[in-house]
Amino acid sequence: MNQLLEKITGMAPLTDQVIATDILMAAKAEVKNYAVAITETATQEVRTTLIHQLEDAINFYEKMADYMIDNELYYPHDMAKQLKLDQKTVETAMTIGD
């Protein structure tokens, strides 16, 4: 986002972490939604289609999580580092309105 747009909207610049986290959360929701849809479908043809879409969604989630891990934006296997990152994110969010 350029500086003029930031001033007009009052929004802080979007960081890679914010964008990547938003995409990761949306991908996780997509996986959940496909899983629920599979359990509620009435025909095998639809179920098969949804299973393929679920597999694609899982693969995308994995790629997004790997990107975040590789870029030190997500620490799923190190709770201490993840907590520190989350605290920093919260502190940053608290200063946005100032």
C-alpha positions in Angstrom: 0.0 0.0 0.0 1.5 3.4 -0.9 1.8 6.2 1.7 -0.9 8.3 0.2 -3.4 5.4 0.4 -2.2 4.7 4.0 -3.0 8.3 5.0 -6.3 8.4 3.3 -7.5 5.1 4.8 -5.7 5.4 8.1 -4.4 1.8 7.6 -0.9 0.7 8.5 1.0 -1.0 5.7 0.2 -4.7 5.3 3.2 -6.8 6.1 4.0 -10.2 4.6 3.2 -11.7 8.0 -0.3 -10.2 8.1 -1.1 -11.2 4.5 0.4 -14.7 4.8 -1.4 -15.3 8.1 -4.7 -14.2 6.6 -4.2 -16.5 3.6 -3.2 -19.4 5.9 -6.3 -19.0 8.1 -8.5 -18.8 5.0 -6.9 -22.0 3.6 -7.6 -23.7 7.0 -11.2 -22.7 6.8 -11.4 -24.0 3.3 -10.2 -27.4 4.4 -12.7 -27.5 7.2 -15.6 -26.5 4.8 -14.7 -29.2 2.3 -14.5 -31.8 5.0 -18.0 -30.9 6.2 -19.4 -30.8 2.7 -18.1 -34.3 2.0 -19.9 -35.7 5.0 -23.2 -34.0 3.9 -23.2 -34.9 0.2 -25.8 -37.2 -1.2 -24.0 -38.7 -4.3 -20.7 -40.4 -4.9 -20.0 -38.2 -7.9 -20.2 -35.0 -5.8 -18.3 -36.6 -3.0 -15.5 -37.6 -5.3 -15.3 -34.0 -6.7 -15.2 -32.6 -3.2 -12.5 -35.0 -2.1 -10.3 -33.8 -5.0 -11.0 -30.2 -4.0 -10.2 -31.0 -0.4 -6.9 -32.6 -1.5 -6.0 -29.4 -3.5 -6.9 -27.3 -0.4 -4.7 -29.3 1.9 -1.8 -29.0 -0.6 -2.3 -25.3 -0.8 -2.4 -25.0 3.0 0.8 -27.0 3.3 2.6 -24.8 0.7 1.4 -21.7 2.6 2.5 -23.0 6.0 5.9 -24.0 4.5 6.3 -20.5 3.1 5.6 -19.0 6.5 7.9 -21.4 8.3 10.7 -20.8 5.7 10.3 -17.0 6.2 10.1 -17.2 10.0 6.5 -16.0 10.0 5.1 -19.1 11.7 6.6 -21.5 14.3 4.2 -24.5 14.6 6.8 -26.7 16.3 8.2 -24.1 18.7 5.6 -22.7 21.0 8.0 -20.3 22.7 9.0 -18.6 19.4 5.4 -18.6 18.2 4.2 -17.0 21.5 6.9 -14.3 21.2 5.9 -13.6 17.6 2.2 -13.4 18.6 3.0 -11.0 21.4 4.9 -8.8 19.1 2.0 -8.9 16.6 -0.5 -7.9 19.4 1.8 -5.0 20.5 2.0 -3.8 16.9 -1.8 -4.0 16.5 -2.3 -2.1 19.7 -0.3 0.9 18.3 -2.0 1.1 14.9 -4.7 3.4 16.1 -2.3 5.8 17.8 
